[in-house]
Each structure stands twice: as C-alpha cells, then as structure tokens.
Amino acid sequence: MKPSLRAALPWVAIVIVALGASLLRYGFIEPADAAHACDGQGGPWWCGTRNLIVQGFLTYTYGYVAIAAALLAVAWRHVGIATLAACLGVIALQLYCYEGGALALLIGVLRLARVQADGRETLAAA
C-alpha cells in the first residue's frame, strides 16, 4: 500500500465516523416521530436501542469515554489510538457531549498528526 494512502486512511475513518454519528443523531435520535413512537409501552423494536443511546448522552458517558481515549492517546504514541480518540471525540460531539468530545477530537487529531509526522521523519532519515 502506498505511504500516502496509508497516511490518509485514519483521516478518512474519522470523516466516515463523523458522517455516521451525524446520521445517527439527525436520523434516529432527534426526529420527533421517533421520540413519540418510543414514549409509551409497546413501541417499535428499536426503541430500546434509541433509549440506550439517549441515556448515554444524558449521563455524559460518550464524553467520559472520549476523554479516556484521548488520555490513552497522549500516553501511547500509536496511530490507531489517536484515530480512536478522534473518532470517539466526533461521536461525543454529535451526541451532545460537547466539552469532552471537543477535547478528545483535538487531542486525537493533534496526536495523529504528530505520530504521522514522526513516521515521515523516520522514513526520510533512512
């Protein structure tokens, strides 16, 4: 695989996760029809999943998980962990955990850029 393609894959993954999180928020969580369908007993089969997702942002779980991944990315210099932190930050941002999501996204993309830049310097020196 070309080095430029390998370097672009984490960034593409972050964009894809951002699009998926946006679709989840605007297509499944926010529509009033979905909320009303899950109000009472005996709603559609997907109401349990929707309620679980809603409980996740009401308890700020997505923000805490994103911050934990960002701290792991700071401690461990690896492309995968940095990408994970950025992806979880994007998810937290889309699912109403703005502070933790923004911090995790920032740390994740900065760590990803740093790890990729260090990798290029190592390749150039060889």
N, C-alpha and C positions, 0 to 999 in steps of 0.2 A: 504494500500500500504506500502511496506517495506520502512524504512527510507533511506536505501542505494539507492533504485530505485528512490525515490522522490528527493534525492540529485543529482542523475545523470541526471535527465530529463532536467534541464536547459542547461547542457553541451552538451547533445545530440541535443537539439534545436539549439544551436549555430553552431554545426557542420553541421546540416541539412541546416540551412540558408546559411552557407558558401558554401556548395555544390550547392545550388540553385543559389546563386549570381555568382558563377563560371560558371555554365551552361548558365546563362543569358548573361554574358559578352562574353564568348568564343563561344557560340552557336547562339546568337541573335544580339549582338552589333558589335563584331569585324569582322565577316566574310565579305570579300569584296563583295561577291554576294549580301548580304543583303543591304549593303550600296549602291551598284549600282542600285538595284531594287527600292530603295527609292529616287534616285536622281531627277527624273523628276516628272511631274504631272501624276496622274493616276497610281501610284504604287499599290502594293498589299494592302489589307485591314489592315495589321498590321504595315504599315509604320508610321501611326500616333502615335502608341504606342512606336515604336522604336525611333522616333524623340523626343517624350516627355522624354524618358529615357535619351537620349543623351543631351538634354537641361538641364536635372537635374544635370549631372556632369559637363557640361560646365559652369554652374552658381554656382557650388560648393554647391548646395542645400543638397546633401547627407551628405557632411561633416558638414554643419551647423546643420542639424537635429541630426546627431550622437553626436555632441558636446553638444547640448541642452539636449539630453537624458542622457549623461554622467554627466552633471551638476545636473540633477534631481536625478540621482542615488547617487551622493555624498550627496545631501540634504536629501534624503529619503531612509532609510535603508530597502529595500524590495527586495526579490529575483526576482520578476517579472520585476521591473525597472532596476535592474542590468543586467538581461538577455536581456532586450530590448536594453539597451545601448551597450552591447557586440554585439548583432545581427546587430544593425544599424551600428556599427563600422566595422563589417565584410563586410556589403553591401557597405559602403563608400570606404573601401579599394579596393574592387573588381571593383568598378565603378569610379576609378581614383581620388578619394578624399583622398589621402594617409595620409596627416597630421591629419586631423580631424578624419578620420577613425581609425588610429593607436591610437590616444589619447583616443577615445571613447572605443575602444576594450580593451585597457589597464585598463582604469578606470572601465569598466564594469566587466571584469573578476576579478580584484582585489576586487571590492565591493562584487561581488557574492561569492568569496572565504571567505571574511570576514564575511558576513551575514551567510553563511552556517556554518562557524567555531563557530560563536557566538551561533547559534542554537544548535550545538552539545554540547557546554559547558553548556548551559541551561538545556538540556536533561540529561546530565551526573550528574549535581548537584541535580536534582530532585529525 
